[in-house]
């Protein structure tokens, strides 16, 4: 029986992608507008949110990043399915 | 409101051996008309921004692929 991921896995992954996309856009914007205080505030708000979402994801579904950038589950599982392109 | 595509009609010489290309087009996305982006423009919600491909509605464009009937995809 192959493994299927619960719906909240997809919901959480989409939220993470949305927040990270906002961070990408704001980083590019801030490159040319370094003294836009409101944008920096928004950027830091979303950084906090991104960290929380990733923490929540990793608690439920295991590490997101490798080589010490994420805590590991027991047993070692970073090479488990689904890989990013299999989601 | 700007148009997504601009068209021009090249000169066709009577001596031209090949079938003429009557109309040429080029894409003009919104960022061309914005110049230096002003601060605190209205924004999409994160999820909407992800699906629109930009955080600011002012910069959104569906990037259509030109008018099929006119444009010959060479």
Backbone of each chain as nested JSON, in Angstrom:
{
  "chains": [
    {"id": "A", "residues": [
      {"number": 1, "name": "UNK", "atoms": {"N": [0.89, -1.174, 0.0], "CA": [0.0, 0.0, 0.0], "C": [0.927, 1.223, 0.0]}},
      {"number": 2, "name": "UNK", "atoms": {"N": [0.797, 2.067, -1.008], "CA": [1.747, 3.177, -1.008], "C": [1.237, 4.289, -0.107]}},
      {"number": 3, "name": "UNK", "atoms": {"N": [2.191, 5.08, 0.312], "CA": [1.955, 6.07, 1.356], "C": [1.151, 7.234, 0.773]}},
      {"number": 4, "name": "UNK", "atoms": {"N": [0.126, 7.703, 1.491], "CA": [-0.588, 8.917, 1.023], "C": [-0.491, 9.959, 2.131]}},
      {"number": 5, "name": "UNK", "atoms": {"N": [-0.4, 11.223, 1.694], "CA": [-0.21, 12.292, 2.662], "C": [-1.565, 12.858, 3.048]}},
      {"number": 6, "name": "UNK", "atoms": {"N": [-1.735, 13.235, 4.309], "CA": [-3.012, 13.803, 4.743], "C": [-3.236, 15.185, 4.132]}},
      {"number": 7, "name": "UNK", "atoms": {"N": [-4.498, 15.652, 4.073], "CA": [-4.793, 16.952, 3.459], "C": [-4.064, 18.103, 4.135]}},
      {"number": 8, "name": "UNK", "atoms": {"N": [-3.844, 18.037, 5.453], "CA": [-3.203, 19.203, 6.083], "C": [-1.755, 19.331, 5.633]}},
      {"number": 9, "name": "UNK", "atoms": {"N": [-1.19, 18.191, 5.127], "CA": [0.171, 18.274, 4.574], "C": [0.178, 19.265, 3.398]}},
      {"number": 10, "name": "UNK", "atoms": {"N": [-0.824, 19.115, 2.525], "CA": [-0.865, 19.983, 1.343], "C": [-1.209, 21.411, 1.727]}},
      {"number": 11, "name": "UNK", "atoms": {"N": [-2.104, 21.526, 2.691], "CA": [-2.495, 22.892, 3.135], "C": [-1.264, 23.601, 3.693]}},
      {"number": 12, "name": "UNK", "atoms": {"N": [-0.527, 22.905, 4.56], "CA": [0.635, 23.509, 5.219], "C": [1.709, 23.826, 4.179]}},
      {"number": 13, "name": "UNK", "atoms": {"N": [1.893, 22.911, 3.224], "CA": [2.931, 23.137, 2.213], "C": [2.589, 24.349, 1.365]}},
      {"number": 14, "name": "UNK", "atoms": {"N": [1.283, 24.512, 1.065], "CA": [0.886, 25.659, 0.243], "C": [1.079, 26.955, 1.015]}},
      {"number": 15, "name": "UNK", "atoms": {"N": [0.731, 26.929, 2.312], "CA": [0.934, 28.14, 3.118], "C": [2.408, 28.521, 3.137]}},
      {"number": 16, "name": "UNK", "atoms": {"N": [3.261, 27.515, 3.32], "CA": [4.707, 27.796, 3.351], "C": [5.144, 28.403, 2.024]}},
      {"number": 17, "name": "UNK", "atoms": {"N": [4.633, 27.829, 0.91], "CA": [5.024, 28.355, -0.401], "C": [4.542, 29.783, -0.571]}},
      {"number": 18, "name": "UNK", "atoms": {"N": [3.308, 30.061, -0.095], "CA": [2.761, 31.417, -0.259], "C": [3.599, 32.42, 0.533]}},
      {"number": 19, "name": "UNK", "atoms": {"N": [3.899, 32.071, 1.773], "CA": [4.664, 32.995, 2.619], "C": [6.06, 33.181, 2.041]}},
      {"number": 20, "name": "UNK", "atoms": {"N": [6.674, 32.108, 1.579], "CA": [8.027, 32.24, 1.021], "C": [8.019, 33.069, -0.254]}},
      {"number": 21, "name": "UNK", "atoms": {"N": [6.925, 32.976, -1.034], "CA": [6.867, 33.787, -2.249], "C": [6.791, 35.272, -1.886]}},
      {"number": 22, "name": "UNK", "atoms": {"N": [5.991, 35.576, -0.857], "CA": [5.91, 36.971, -0.412], "C": [7.293, 37.451, 0.027]}},
      {"number": 23, "name": "UNK", "atoms": {"N": [8.042, 36.552, 0.698], "CA": [9.385, 36.951, 1.151], "C": [10.309, 37.218, -0.03]}},
      {"number": 24, "name": "UNK", "atoms": {"N": [10.168, 36.4, -1.078], "CA": [11.002, 36.629, -2.267], "C": [10.666, 37.99, -2.872]}},
      {"number": 25, "name": "UNK", "atoms": {"N": [9.35, 38.254, -3.008], "CA": [8.949, 39.524, -3.617], "C": [9.433, 40.71, -2.788]}},
      {"number": 26, "name": "UNK", "atoms": {"N": [9.281, 40.6, -1.475], "CA": [9.685, 41.715, -0.614], "C": [11.196, 41.887, -0.623]}},
      {"number": 27, "name": "UNK", "atoms": {"N": [11.939, 40.777, -0.705], "CA": [13.401, 40.919, -0.747], "C": [13.806, 41.687, -1.997]}},
      {"number": 28, "name": "UNK", "atoms": {"N": [13.207, 41.309, -3.134], "CA": [13.555, 42.011, -4.381], "C": [13.165, 43.48, -4.286]}},
      {"number": 29, "name": "UNK", "atoms": {"N": [11.992, 43.723, -3.681], "CA": [11.539, 45.116, -3.547], "C": [12.492, 45.899, -2.648]}},
      {"number": 30, "name": "UNK", "atoms": {"N": [12.9, 45.266, -1.542], "CA": [13.753, 45.97, -0.582], "C": [15.158, 46.202, -1.116]}},
      {"number": 31, "name": "UNK", "atoms": {"N": [15.559, 45.379, -2.119], "CA": [16.871, 45.633, -2.72], "C": [16.938, 47.049, -3.278]}},
      {"number": 32, "name": "UNK", "atoms": {"N": [15.81, 47.516, -3.837], "CA": [15.82, 48.851, -4.455], "C": [15.156, 49.884, -3.562]}},
      {"number": 33, "name": "UNK", "atoms": {"N": [14.535, 49.451, -2.453], "CA": [13.906, 50.424, -1.55], "C": [14.377, 50.152, -0.123]}},
      {"number": 34, "name": "UNK", "atoms": {"N": [15.687, 50.324, 0.144], "CA": [16.188, 49.883, 1.453], "C": [15.584, 50.626, 2.629]}},
      {"number": 35, "name": "UNK", "atoms": {"N": [15.096, 51.857, 2.415], "CA": [14.637, 52.586, 3.607], "C": [13.105, 52.653, 3.676]}},
      {"number": 36, "name": "UNK", "atoms": {"N": [12.451, 51.636, 3.071], "CA": [10.98, 51.592, 3.166], "C": [10.624, 50.852, 4.449]}},
      {"number": 37, "name": "UNK", "atoms": {"N": [10.364, 51.602, 5.511], "CA": [10.213, 51.007, 6.848], "C": [9.049, 50.02, 6.883]}},
      {"number": 38, "name": "UNK", "atoms": {"N": [7.949, 50.395, 6.226], "CA": [6.747, 49.55, 6.26], "C": [7.055, 48.204, 5.624]}},
      {"number": 39, "name": "UNK", "atoms": {"N": [7.827, 48.222, 4.52], "CA": [8.128, 46.961, 3.831], "C": [9.048, 46.1, 4.689]}},
      {"number": 40, "name": "UNK", "atoms": {"N": [9.981, 46.739, 5.413], "CA": [10.888, 45.96, 6.269], "C": [10.079, 45.328, 7.386]}},
      {"number": 41, "name": "UNK", "atoms": {"N": [9.149, 46.088, 7.937], "CA": [8.287, 45.53, 8.999], "C": [7.525, 44.328, 8.475]}},
      {"number": 42, "name": "UNK", "atoms": {"N": [6.947, 44.483, 7.276], "CA": [6.173, 43.384, 6.699], "C": [7.086, 42.191, 6.438]}},
      {"number": 43, "name": "UNK", "atoms": {"N": [8.29, 42.464, 5.967], "CA": [9.238, 41.385, 5.695], "C": [9.509, 40.595, 6.963]}},
      {"number": 44, "name": "UNK", "atoms": {"N": [9.793, 41.298, 8.061], "CA": [10.094, 40.588, 9.312], "C": [8.88, 39.838, 9.838]}},
      {"number": 45, "name": "UNK", "atoms": {"N": [7.699, 40.413, 9.611], "CA": [6.483, 39.713, 10.031], "C": [6.388, 38.369, 9.312]}},
      {"number": 46, "name": "UNK", "atoms": {"N": [6.656, 38.379, 8.008], "CA": [6.511, 37.136, 7.245], "C": [7.662, 36.185, 7.525]}},
      {"number": 47, "name": "UNK", "atoms": {"N": [8.834, 36.706, 7.896], "CA": [9.928, 35.792, 8.259], "C": [9.508, 35.003, 9.488]}},
      {"number": 48, "name": "UNK", "atoms": {"N": [8.919, 35.709, 10.449], "CA": [8.481, 35.028, 11.683], "C": [7.438, 33.97, 11.337]}},
      {"number": 49, "name": "UNK", "atoms": {"N": [6.49, 34.373, 10.45], "CA": [5.417, 33.448, 10.089], "C": [5.994, 32.226, 9.364]}},
      {"number": 50, "name": "UNK", "atoms": {"N": [6.949, 32.465, 8.481], "CA": [7.552, 31.37, 7.725], "C": [8.245, 30.393, 8.672]}},
      {"number": 51, "name": "UNK", "atoms": {"N": [8.959, 30.93, 9.655], "CA": [9.646, 30.038, 10.595], "C": [8.633, 29.206, 11.374]}},
      {"number": 52, "name": "UNK", "atoms": {"N": [7.541, 29.855, 11.809], "CA": [6.54, 29.115, 12.593], "C": [5.917, 28.007, 11.755]}},
      {"number": 53, "name": "UNK", "atoms": {"N": [5.567, 28.334, 10.498], "CA": [4.926, 27.334, 9.622], "C": [5.868, 26.159, 9.402]}},
      {"number": 54, "name": "UNK", "atoms": {"N": [7.162, 26.477, 9.184], "CA": [8.117, 25.399, 8.915], "C": [8.326, 24.547, 10.151]}},
      {"number": 55, "name": "UNK", "atoms": {"N": [8.303, 25.203, 11.324], "CA": [8.463, 24.446, 12.584], "C": [7.293, 23.475, 12.728]}},
      {"number": 56, "name": "UNK", "atoms": {"N": [6.086, 24.018, 12.45], "CA": [4.874, 23.203, 12.552], "C": [4.947, 22.035, 11.569]}},
      {"number": 57, "name": "UNK", "atoms": {"N": [5.413, 22.324, 10.341], "CA": [5.489, 21.262, 9.318], "C": [6.459, 20.185, 9.768]}},
      {"number": 58, "name": "UNK", "atoms": {"N": [7.613, 20.622, 10.261], "CA": [8.661, 19.653, 10.588], "C": [8.266, 18.812, 11.789]}},
      {"number": 59, "name": "UNK", "atoms": {"N": [7.431, 19.384, 12.655], "CA": [6.996, 18.581, 13.81], "C": [6.139, 17.424, 13.317]}},
      {"number": 60, "name": "UNK", "atoms": {"N": [5.329, 17.711, 12.297], "CA": [4.379, 16.687, 11.82], "C": [4.994, 15.787, 10.77]}},
      {"number": 61, "name": "UNK", "atoms": {"N": [5.746, 16.355, 9.812], "CA": [6.101, 15.575, 8.621], "C": [7.599, 15.374, 8.458]}},
      {"number": 62, "name": "UNK", "atoms": {"N": [8.387, 15.748, 9.456], "CA": [9.805, 15.457, 9.323], "C": [10.572, 16.63, 8.745]}},
      {"number": 63, "name": "UNK", "atoms": {"N": [11.891, 16.434, 8.556], "CA": [12.751, 17.563, 8.192], "C": [12.464, 18.095, 6.8]}},
      {"number": 64, "name": "UNK", "atoms": {"N": [12.595, 19.426, 6.67], "CA": [12.457, 20.076, 5.363], "C": [13.823, 20.221, 4.725]}},
      {"number": 65, "name": "UNK", "atoms": {"N": [14.815, 20.515, 5.554], "CA": [16.136, 20.801, 5.002], "C": [17.132, 19.788, 5.571]}},
      {"number": 66, "name": "UNK", "atoms": {"N": [18.304, 19.727, 4.968], "CA": [19.275, 18.664, 5.258], "C": [20.547, 19.257, 5.84]}},
      {"number": 67, "name": "UNK", "atoms": {"N": [21.459, 18.38, 6.265], "CA": [22.788, 18.729, 6.779], "C": [22.7, 19.666, 7.979]}},
      {"number": 68, "name": "UNK", "atoms": {"N": [21.689, 19.397, 8.85], "CA": [21.67, 20.157, 10.09], "C": [20.815, 21.386, 10.039]}},
      {"number": 69, "name": "UNK", "atoms": {"N": [20.179, 21.633, 8.886], "CA": [19.318, 22.821, 8.831], "C": [17.951, 22.496, 9.42]}},
      {"number": 70, "name": "UNK", "atoms": {"N": [17.677, 21.207, 9.644], "CA": [16.405, 20.819, 10.274], "C": [16.697, 19.716, 11.281]}},
      {"number": 71, "name": "UNK", "atoms": {"N": [15.846, 19.693, 12.328], "CA": [15.975, 18.574, 13.265], "C": [15.566, 17.288, 12.569]}},
      {"number": 72, "name": "UNK", "atoms": {"N": [16.065, 16.141, 13.105], "CA": [15.691, 14.882, 12.465], "C": [14.674, 14.153, 13.328]}},
      {"number": 73, "name": "UNK", "atoms": {"N": [13.919, 13.305, 12.628], "CA": [12.993, 12.429, 13.356], "C": [13.761, 11.158, 13.718]}},
      {"number": 74, "name": "UNK", "atoms": {"N": [13.127, 10.322, 14.527], "CA": [13.692, 9.0, 14.756], "C": [12.685, 7.972, 14.256]}},
      {"number": 75, "name": "UNK", "atoms": {"N": [13.024, 7.022, 13.376], "CA": [14.339, 6.9, 12.732], "C": [14.594, 7.961, 11.684]}},
      {"number": 76, "name": "UNK", "atoms": {"N": [15.84, 7.966, 11.199], "CA": [16.324, 8.911, 10.196], "C": [15.405, 8.854, 8.991]}},
      {"number": 77, "name": "UNK", "atoms": {"N": [14.866, 10.002, 8.572], "CA": [13.824, 9.85, 7.547], "C": [13.887, 10.886, 6.447]}},
      {"number": 78, "name": "UNK", "atoms": {"N": [14.987, 11.666, 6.333], "CA": [14.942, 12.733, 5.333], "C": [14.857, 12.164, 3.923]}},
      {"number": 79, "name": "UNK", "atoms": {"N": [15.241, 10.875, 3.742], "CA": [15.199, 10.353, 2.364], "C": [13.889, 9.609, 2.095]}},
      {"number": 80, "name": "UNK", "atoms": {"N": [12.905, 9.759, 3.011], "CA": [11.598, 9.119, 2.78], "C": [10.844, 9.847, 1.668]}},
      {"number": 81, "name": "UNK", "atoms": {"N": [9.874, 9.106, 1.089], "CA": [8.951, 9.781, 0.14], "C": [7.985, 10.617, 0.975]}},
      {"number": 82, "name": "UNK", "atoms": {"N": [7.29, 11.606, 0.405], "CA": [7.425, 12.11, -0.947], "C": [8.564, 13.121, -1.072]}},
      {"number": 83, "name": "UNK", "atoms": {"N": [9.348, 12.955, -2.129], "CA": [10.363, 13.96, -2.43], "C": [9.655, 15.186, -3.008]}},
      {"number": 84, "name": "UNK", "atoms": {"N": [10.366, 16.35, -3.057], "CA": [9.69, 17.588, -3.447], "C": [8.944, 17.485, -4.771]}},
      {"number": 85, "name": "UNK", "atoms": {"N": [9.491, 16.712, -5.728], "CA": [8.803, 16.68, -7.018], "C": [7.696, 15.631, -7.031]}},
      {"number": 86, "name": "UNK", "atoms": {"N": [7.622, 14.852, -5.884], "CA": [6.59, 13.797, -5.864], "C": [5.345, 14.259, -5.147]}},
      {"number": 87, "name": "UNK", "atoms": {"N": [5.438, 15.401, -4.476], "CA": [4.341, 15.787, -3.58], "C": [3.004, 15.635, -4.268]}}
    ]},
    {"id": "B", "residues": [
      {"number": 1, "name": "UNK", "atoms": {"N": [-5.229, 52.697, -19.033], "CA": [-4.82, 51.316, -18.826], "C": [-3.998, 50.921, -20.071]}},
      {"number": 2, "name": "UNK", "atoms": {"N": [-2.859, 50.336, -19.847], "CA": [-1.99, 50.061, -20.997], "C": [-2.469, 48.799, -21.708]}},
      {"number": 3, "name": "UNK", "atoms": {"N": [-2.024, 48.636, -22.953], "CA": [-2.402, 47.398, -23.659], "C": [-1.274, 46.387, -23.503]}},
      {"number": 4, "name": "UNK", "atoms": {"N": [-1.632, 45.107, -23.48], "CA": [-0.642, 44.067, -23.244], "C": [0.258, 43.876, -24.465]}},
      {"number": 5, "name": "UNK", "atoms": {"N": [-0.29, 44.171, -25.654], "CA": [0.502, 43.944, -26.87], "C": [0.465, 45.177, -27.753]}},
      {"number": 6, "name": "UNK", "atoms": {"N": [1.566, 45.428, -28.408], "CA": [1.598, 46.502, -29.397], "C": [1.867, 45.851, -30.753]}},
      {"number": 7, "name": "UNK", "atoms": {"N": [1.321, 46.427, -31.806], "CA": [1.466, 45.827, -33.133], "C": [2.05, 46.835, -34.091]}},
      {"number": 8, "name": "UNK", "atoms": {"N": [2.797, 46.354, -35.084], "CA": [3.208, 47.257, -36.175], "C": [3.19, 46.468, -37.461]}},
      {"number": 9, "name": "UNK", "atoms": {"N": [3.066, 47.208, -38.554], "CA": [2.815, 46.556, -39.835], "C": [3.994, 46.814, -40.749]}},
      {"number": 10, "name": "UNK", "atoms": {"N": [4.891, 45.847, -40.937], "CA": [6.113, 46.101, -41.717], "C": [5.825, 46.385, -43.182]}},
      {"number": 11, "name": "UNK", "atoms": {"N": [6.743, 47.117, -43.783], "CA": [6.627, 47.425, -45.211], "C": [6.793, 46.127, -45.983]}},
      {"number": 12, "name": "UNK", "atoms": {"N": [5.934, 45.866, -46.971], "CA": [6.033, 44.638, -47.782], "C": [6.405, 45.046, -49.199]}},
      {"number": 13, "name": "UNK", "atoms": {"N": [7.581, 44.563, -49.644], "CA": [8.043, 44.977, -50.98], "C": [7.406, 44.093, -52.031]}},
      {"number": 14, "name": "UNK", "atoms": {"N": [7.03, 44.633, -53.153], "CA": [6.463, 43.79, -54.218], "C": [7.477, 42.776, -54.717]}},
      {"number": 15, "name": "UNK", "atoms": {"N": [8.785, 43.045, -54.464], "CA": [9.819, 42.134, -54.976], "C": [10.154, 41.054, -53.961]}},
      {"number": 16, "name": "UNK", "atoms": {"N": [9.455, 41.08, -52.844], "CA": [9.797, 40.141, -51.765], "C": [9.382, 38.724, -52.177]}},
      {"number": 17, "name": "UNK", "atoms": {"N": [10.339, 37.79, -52.322], "CA": [9.999, 36.434, -52.788], "C": [9.245, 35.627, -51.747]}},
      {"number": 18, "name": "UNK", "atoms": {"N": [9.437, 35.936, -50.473], "CA": [8.816, 35.067, -49.466], "C": [7.425, 35.602, -49.134]}},
      {"number": 19, "name": "UNK", "atoms": {"N": [6.58, 34.706, -48.568], "CA": [5.247, 35.185, -48.16], "C": [5.406, 36.263, -47.083]}},
      {"number": 20, "name": "UNK", "atoms": {"N": [4.728, 37.402, -47.251], "CA": [4.991, 38.531, -46.348], "C": [4.445, 38.286, -44.947]}},
      {"number": 21, "name": "UNK", "atoms": {"N": [5.149, 38.865, -43.956], "CA": [4.629, 38.866, -42.582], "C": [3.91, 40.203, -42.41]}},
      {"number": 22, "name": "UNK", "atoms": {"N": [2.581, 40.162, -42.348], "CA": [1.815, 41.402, -42.419], "C": [1.845, 42.187, -41.121]}},
      {"number": 23, "name": "UNK", "atoms": {"N": [1.828, 41.46, -39.977], "CA": [1.766, 42.207, -38.701], "C": [2.775, 41.606, -37.733]}},
      {"number": 24, "name": "UNK", "atoms": {"N": [3.459, 42.471, -37.005], "CA": [4.393, 42.012, -35.977], "C": [3.912, 42.544, -34.639]}},
      {"number": 25, "name": "UNK", "atoms": {"N": [4.183, 41.769, -33.551], "CA": [3.683, 42.254, -32.247], "C": [4.785, 42.101, -31.209]}},
      {"number": 26, "name": "UNK", "atoms": {"N": [4.659, 42.883, -30.123], "CA": [5.584, 42.7, -28.993], "C": [4.815, 42.963, -27.704]}},
      {"number": 27, "name": "UNK", "atoms": {"N": [5.246, 42.235, -26.646], "CA": [4.532, 42.264, -25.377], "C": [4.958, 43.472, -24.559]}},
      {"number": 28, "name": "UNK", "atoms": {"N": [3.992, 44.139, -23.912], "CA": [4.347, 45.292, -23.072], "C": [3.71, 45.092, -21.697]}},
      {"number": 29, "name": "UNK", "atoms": {"N": [4.427, 44.389, -20.796], "CA": [3.869, 44.161, -19.464], "C": [3.787, 45.441, -18.644]}},
      {"number": 30, "name": "UNK", "atoms": {"N": [3.032, 45.413, -17.532], "CA": [2.791, 46.642, -16.765], "C": [4.047, 47.263, -16.181]}},
      {"number": 31, "name": "UNK", "atoms": {"N": [5.098, 46.465, -15.933], "CA": [6.23, 47.093, -15.248], "C": [6.904, 48.152, -16.11]}},
      {"number": 32, "name": "UNK", "atoms": {"N": [6.649, 48.088, -17.43], "CA": [7.253, 49.1, -18.305], "C": [6.674, 50.48, -18.014]}},
      {"number": 33, "name": "UNK", "atoms": {"N": [5.438, 50.481, -17.49], "CA": [4.752, 51.763, -17.339], "C": [4.798, 52.267, -15.908]}},
      {"number": 34, "name": "UNK", "atoms": {"N": [5.553, 51.547, -15.055], "CA": [5.506, 51.91, -13.639], "C": [6.698, 52.767, -13.249]}},
      {"number": 35, "name": "UNK", "atoms": {"N": [7.823, 52.545, -13.942], "CA": [9.003, 53.312, -13.522], "C": [9.429, 52.87, -12.144]}},
      {"number": 36, "name": "UNK", "atoms": {"N": [9.975, 53.813, -11.33], "CA": [10.439, 53.426, -10.006], "C": [9.217, 53.159, -9.14]}},
      {"number": 37, "name": "UNK", "atoms": {"N": [9.144, 51.968, -8.581], "CA": [7.931, 51.539, -7.871], "C": [7.718, 52.391, -6.628]}},
      {"number": 38, "name": "UNK", "atoms": {"N": [6.543, 53.054, -6.505], "CA": [6.298, 53.869, -5.311], "C": [6.094, 52.957, -4.101]}},
      {"number": 39, "name": "UNK", "atoms": {"N": [6.395, 53.434, -2.884], "CA": [6.162, 52.601, -1.706], "C": [4.671, 52.403, -1.435]}},
      {"number": 40, "name": "UNK", "atoms": {"N": [4.38, 51.405, -0.596], "CA": [3.029, 51.055, -0.106], "C": [1.984, 51.055, -1.223]}},
      {"number": 41, "name": "UNK", "atoms": {"N": [2.27, 50.284, -2.264], "CA": [1.218, 50.015, -3.255], "C": [0.278, 48.965, -2.658]}},
      {"number": 42, "name": "UNK", "atoms": {"N": [-0.996, 48.901, -3.108], "CA": [-1.879, 47.837, -2.599], "C": [-1.308, 46.47, -2.956]}},
      {"number": 43, "name": "UNK", "atoms": {"N": [-1.579, 45.477, -2.053], "CA": [-0.958, 44.158, -2.234], "C": [-2.013, 43.062, -2.282]}},
      {"number": 44, "name": "UNK", "atoms": {"N": [-1.626, 41.909, -2.847], "CA": [-2.467, 40.705, -2.787], "C": [-2.253, 40.031, -1.434]}},
      {"number": 45, "name": "UNK", "atoms": {"N": [-3.207, 39.159, -1.065], "CA": [-2.966, 38.271, 0.077], "C": [-1.897, 37.253, -0.345]}},
      {"number": 46, "name": "UNK", "atoms": {"N": [-1.12, 36.647, 0.603], "CA": [-0.039, 35.738, 0.212], "C": [-0.468, 34.671, -0.78]}},
      {"number": 47, "name": "UNK", "atoms": {"N": [-1.608, 34.033, -0.509], "CA": [-2.006, 32.927, -1.38], "C": [-2.335, 33.459, -2.781]}},
      {"number": 48, "name": "UNK", "atoms": {"N": [-3.058, 34.582, -2.825], "CA": [-3.385, 35.181, -4.143], "C": [-2.101, 35.576, -4.85]}},
      {"number": 49, "name": "UNK", "atoms": {"N": [-1.16, 36.145, -4.089], "CA": [0.087, 36.597, -4.713], "C": [0.798, 35.419, -5.354]}},
      {"number": 50, "name": "UNK", "atoms": {"N": [0.753, 34.261, -4.663], "CA": [1.417, 33.075, -5.212], "C": [0.811, 32.697, -6.547]}},
      {"number": 51, "name": "UNK", "atoms": {"N": [-0.533, 32.791, -6.649], "CA": [-1.171, 32.35, -7.887], "C": [-1.157, 33.429, -8.951]}},
      {"number": 52, "name": "UNK", "atoms": {"N": [-0.944, 34.672, -8.555], "CA": [-0.867, 35.735, -9.564], "C": [0.559, 35.94, -10.031]}},
      {"number": 53, "name": "UNK", "atoms": {"N": [1.528, 35.475, -9.253], "CA": [2.902, 35.617, -9.699], "C": [3.519, 36.948, -9.327]}},
      {"number": 54, "name": "UNK", "atoms": {"N": [2.743, 37.783, -8.558], "CA": [3.349, 39.033, -8.087], "C": [2.596, 39.476, -6.839]}},
      {"number": 55, "name": "UNK", "atoms": {"N": [3.271, 40.285, -6.018], "CA": [2.652, 40.704, -4.76], "C": [1.747, 41.918, -4.977]}},
      {"number": 56, "name": "UNK", "atoms": {"N": [1.983, 42.649, -6.067], "CA": [1.259, 43.897, -6.278], "C": [0.362, 43.815, -7.512]}},
      {"number": 57, "name": "UNK", "atoms": {"N": [-0.975, 44.03, -7.311], "CA": [-1.891, 43.984, -8.457], "C": [-1.456, 44.92, -9.585]}},
      {"number": 58, "name": "UNK", "atoms": {"N": [-0.825, 46.052, -9.237], "CA": [-0.429, 47.003, -10.275], "C": [0.553, 46.357, -11.243]}},
      {"number": 59, "name": "UNK", "atoms": {"N": [1.288, 45.326, -10.799], "CA": [2.299, 44.726, -11.663], "C": [1.827, 43.422, -12.291]}},
      {"number": 60, "name": "UNK", "atoms": {"N": [0.572, 43.05, -12.0], "CA": [0.113, 41.749, -12.501], "C": [-0.164, 41.806, -13.995]}},
      {"number": 61, "name": "UNK", "atoms": {"N": [0.214, 40.721, -14.718], "CA": [-0.171, 40.605, -16.129], "C": [-0.373, 39.136, -16.448]}},
      {"number": 62, "name": "UNK", "atoms": {"N": [-1.413, 38.788, -17.207], "CA": [-1.615, 37.387, -17.566], "C": [-0.647, 36.934, -18.644]}},
      {"number": 63, "name": "UNK", "atoms": {"N": [0.152, 37.887, -19.213], "CA": [1.074, 37.552, -20.295], "C": [0.398, 36.728, -21.368]}},
      {"number": 64, "name": "UNK", "atoms": {"N": [-0.639, 37.282, -22.018], "CA": [-1.302, 36.541, -23.108], "C": [-0.317, 36.349, -24.252]}},
      {"number": 65, "name": "UNK", "atoms": {"N": [-0.596, 35.408, -25.141], "CA": [0.422, 35.18, -26.177], "C": [0.034, 35.85, -27.482]}},
      {"number": 66, "name": "UNK", "atoms": {"N": [-0.547, 37.03, -27.4], "CA": [-0.778, 37.815, -28.612], "C": [-2.031, 37.331, -29.329]}},
      {"number": 67, "name": "UNK", "atoms": {"N": [-2.458, 38.095, -30.316], "CA": [-3.716, 37.732, -30.984], "C": [-3.379, 36.65, -31.992]}},
      {"number": 68, "name": "UNK", "atoms": {"N": [-3.977, 35.473, -31.827], "CA": [-3.638, 34.333, -32.694], "C": [-3.848, 34.694, -34.161]}},
      {"number": 69, "name": "UNK", "atoms": {"N": [-4.996, 35.355, -34.439], "CA": [-5.357, 35.499, -35.859], "C": [-4.339, 36.391, -36.572]}},
      {"number": 70, "name": "UNK", "atoms": {"N": [-3.849, 37.422, -35.86], "CA": [-2.99, 38.376, -36.552], "C": [-1.546, 37.894, -36.564]}},
      {"number": 71, "name": "UNK", "atoms": {"N": [-1.133, 37.342, -35.395], "CA": [0.317, 37.127, -35.224], "C": [0.696, 35.796, -35.847]}},
      {"number": 72, "name": "UNK", "atoms": {"N": [1.692, 35.815, -36.713], "CA": [2.172, 34.521, -37.242], "C": [3.327, 34.073, -36.339]}},
      {"number": 73, "name": "UNK", "atoms": {"N": [3.185, 32.907, -35.701], "CA": [4.254, 32.47, -34.78], "C": [5.411, 31.943, -35.581]}},
      {"number": 74, "name": "UNK", "atoms": {"N": [6.36, 32.863, -35.875], "CA": [7.486, 32.352, -36.698], "C": [8.502, 31.645, -35.838]}}
    ]}
  ]
}
